[in-house]
Amino acid sequence: MKKLANALFVLALSAPLLCPAPGYTQEQWPNKPLRVVVAFAAGGATDIFARMVALHLAERLGQPVLVENRLGANGTIGTESVARSPADGYTLLMGTIATHSIQQSLLATLPYDPVKDFMPIVQVASQAYVVVVRTEFTANSLAELTAMAQQNPGKINYASAAMGTAGHLFAELYRARAGIDIVAVQYKGSTPAMNDVLGGHVPLTFDVILTTMPHIRSGKLRPLAVTSARRSPLLPEVPTVAEQGFPGYDAVGWNGLYAPANSPQAIVERLNREVNAVLALPEVRDRVASLGASVVGGTPEQFAQFMHDEATKWGRLIRDHKIAAD
């Protein structure tokens, strides 16, 4: 029954591929600039990935591909704008784990449906997080941190960018698997959270490698574990959470390209081919790796299944631990 439910879910995500817009022909598209909406601020990983893809996609399509940052409500404003855009292949979204796997379980109401309102095109990248502590903190491994937390329930805090963000949920997944009581200190964003860790006010945090690497290199922070299933090439000596007593633990941020529901099948297939070709470029793979991330690629169906699995995993954690947005 579970396999049937999963199959029906993926079919629901992929069904719009079977509904091409009337009058469309391959030769007509694209004949004007495309727009990729990023629902978060410029300079972050989502924005960087979008601009990287847009640059090379424009060369392959022969039309400009513009990136537009539409901020607000933790990504929901920009995401909704794409859901309400014409399904003609000219407006796309660089979605995230937040917009398409977390928000629907975290928020009481969401102004878009991540399944019904979008067509997955391709997963672009996945991004490991790293568990870091300030250098003066006595734990030198995740095992030592776990033991300390077991001996001091409720006395060890960790900094979180905000309730329900990826870093918060990754920490809560570790807390649940370890059966420990560590306390989230919530901030309005990752920068103030990191500043308080660096300032010695909170001993640890879960954050992306891109943000933590400068502080690791300077010796201000010590990495205890990476959250992905495999070690990061940027931190090859740092074991994963799974390697340190939590088999199966795998938590990554991710980005993927979406079109509004009912976009023409031929356009989605073309975009999938072209973006996969972009992701295969050595300079793109090297740039993504330099950010502590990995290129993914694949088919729309594979992306749909991945999105379903992620929504199931984080939705269960949010419900079981009664996590709610601020």
N, C-alpha and C positions, 0 to 999 in steps of 0.2 A: 504493500500500500504506500509506504514511504517513497519507494522508487517511482511509483506511478505519480505521486504528488509532485516530486521533483521534476519529472518529465513534463507534466502539465504546466508547471511554473515556467520552465525554459521555453516551452512551446508558446506560452503567452507572451514572453519577451520577444520571441522571434517571429510571431505571427504577422506583425505589420510589414515584414519583409515581403509578404505575399500580396501586398496591396499597392502596386505602383500607381502613381498619380496619372490621371487620364491625359493623353496627348504628349507624354514625355518620350523623347528619343535620346539615345546615348549622345548623339552629335550636338544636342542643344545645351548640354550641361558640361562644364560651367561656362556661362557667357557673361558673368559679372563677378565682382569680388565676393569672397566668402568671409564669414565672421565666426570666430571662435570665442565664446563667452567664457570668462574665468570669473567665478563667483567670489573670488578672494583677492587680496591685495597684490599689487605688483611686487616682484622680487622674491616671492615664495616659490616653493618647489612646483606647485600647480601652475603658476604663471610661467616659470622657466620652461617646464615641459611643453606648455601650450605654444610658446613662442618658438621653441626649437622645432616642433612639428610644423607649425605654420610656415616657417621660413622655407623648409624643404618641400612641403606640400605645394606651396605656391609655384615653385620651380617645376614640379611634376604636372600640375594642372594648367599652368599657363595663365593663371589669374592670381591677383593679390589675395592673401589670406590674412585678415586683420584680427588682432586679439583685442578684445574689449573687456576691461575689468568692471564688473557690476557688483558692488559690495553690498553687504547688509544682511542682518538676521542669520549670521553664521552660514552664509552660502545660499539661503533659501530664495532670496530676491533674484539673484542672477540665474539660478537654476529654474525658477518658475518662468522667468522671461523667455527662456528657450523652449520650455514646455508649451508656451502659448504662441510661439513663432510659427510662421508658415512651414509646412513640411515639404520644402522644395530643395533641400540640400545646401542652402546658402547660410543657414544659421546652425551652428553646432555648439556643443558644450564640452568643456574639459571637466568632467565630473570627478568626484572623489569618494573615498570611503564614507565621509560624512554625508554628502548629498544623496548617496544612493544605497547605503547599507546601515547607517546609524540613525539618521534623523527620523525615519518613519516609526521607529520604536521609541525614540527619546522624546519626541514632541507629541503633545495631545492632538494637535492638528498640524497638517502640512499642506501648503497650498499647491502641491503637485503630487502625483503618484509616480514613484521612481520606476515602476514596472509599466503601467498603462500609458504614461505620457512620454516615454522615451524608447528609442531603439538603440541598443548597444552596437557600436561599430567595432571597436577594438580596445583592449586593455593596453595602455601605453607603458606604464612602469609600476613597479612596487618599491616601497621605501622602508628599509628597516629602521627601527628605533633602537636606542641604546639606553641601558640603565646606568646612570652615572651618579656618583657621590662626590662631595667635596673631598679634597685630598686628606683633610684632617680626620675624616670619619674613619672609624676603626675597622669596618668590614672591608675585606680585600677580595671577596668573592660573593656571588649570589647565595651560596650555601651559608656563608658566615652571616650575611644579612638576614636570611631566613631564620637562622638559629637565634640571632639577636632579637628579632621580632617575636619569636616564640617565647623567649624569656622575659620580654618587656611588652606585653600586649597593650596596644593603644598609646604607646609612648614614642613611637617612631613616625614622623610625618614625611610625606612626600609632596612636592610641588606639582600642581596640575594647571595646565593652561586655562581650563574651564571645565565645568561639569559636562560629561558626555563627549569630550573631545577624544581623539584617538589615543593620545598619551594617557589620559585618565582611564579609559577602558582597558588599555594594555596593562596598566598597573593593577586594575581591579581583577583582571583575569589571572594575573600572577598571585594576587592576594587570595583569590578564591581557591586556586590550585594548591597553594601552600598552606591554606588553613590558618592564616595569620591575621592579626589585626594591626594594619598600618593605616594611618589617617591621611586623607587627602586634604591639602590646603589649596583652596581654589583661588585662581588669579584671573584677571581680565586679559588673557593672552599669554603666549609662551615667553615673551621677553621679560615681563615682570616676574614670572615664575623662575626663569633662569637667573635673573638678577638676585633673587633672594637665596637661591642655592649658592651662587658665587659669593654672596655676602655672608654666608654662614648662618642664615636664619632658618633654613630648612635643609636637611642633610642630603636629600636625593630627589631625582626626577627621572621620568621617562621622556626622552625627546629624540627628534630625528638626528641622524648622524651629521647632516649638513650643519645644524646649529651647534652641536656639541664638540665637533672636531677641533675648532680653534682653541677651546678651553682644555681639551684633552692634551693637545700638543704643547700648550703653555704650562701644563702641569697643575692647573687649578682644579681639574676634575679627573676622577679615576673611573674608567669604564668597568662595570662588573659583568655585563652580559648584553648581547644583542637579541632582539626579539624575533627575528626571522628564523626560518627553519634551518638555514645555512649561515655560516659565518660570513661576515662582510669582508670583501677584499681590502677595504680601507682599515679594518681592524682585525686582521687575520689571527692575532694572538688572543682575541677576546672570545670566549666560548658563548654559545647560544644559551638562552634560558632552558631550552629542551635538554641540552647537554648537562645541565646542572641540577638534574633531579626532576624535571618536568617534561617527560616525553610527550610529543605531540603538540607542545606549545608552539604556536606560529602566529605572530601578529605583525602585520605590515600595513603601512599606509599605502594607498594606491590611487592611480589616476587612469581614467579612460575616456575615450571620445564617444559622445552620444549625438544622435539626431532626434528631432521631434518625432513622435509616433506617426505612423502612416507615411513616412518618407518613401520615395520610390525605391524598390528593391535594387534596381541597377545602380543607383547613386550610392546606396549603402555598400554594395559589393565593390564598386569602384573605389570608394574611400577606404574600405578595408584593405584592398590590394595596395593602394598608394601609401597608406600610413605604415603598413608592414614593410614596404620597401624603404621608407624613411628610417624606420627603426633598425633596419639591417645595416645602415651606413656606419662605417667604423667611427667617424667623428661624432655621430649621435650616441653610439654605444659608449664611447669613451667619456663624453660629456655627462651622460646619465650616471655612469659609474663614479665619476668625480664628485657627484652629489650624494654618494652613499646609497644609490638606488640601482635597480636592475631593469633592463628592457624586458618587456613581456611579449606583446604581439599576440597573434592567433586569430581565430575566427570570431564572428559575432556570437555564435552559439556557445563557444568556450567562455567568452566574456559573460554571457548571460548566466551560465551555470556557476561561474565564480561569484558573480554578484549575488545570486541566490544563496550560495553557501555562506557568504559573508553576512548577509542580512539575517540568516538563521542563527549563526553563531553569536553575533553581537546583540540581536534581539533577545535571545535567551538570557544572556548575561544581564542585560538591562532590566528585564522582567524579574529574574530571580533575585537580583540585589536591589530592586526598587530604585533604580537610578533615574533621576528626572533632570531636565534642563533647568538652569537658574531662571 
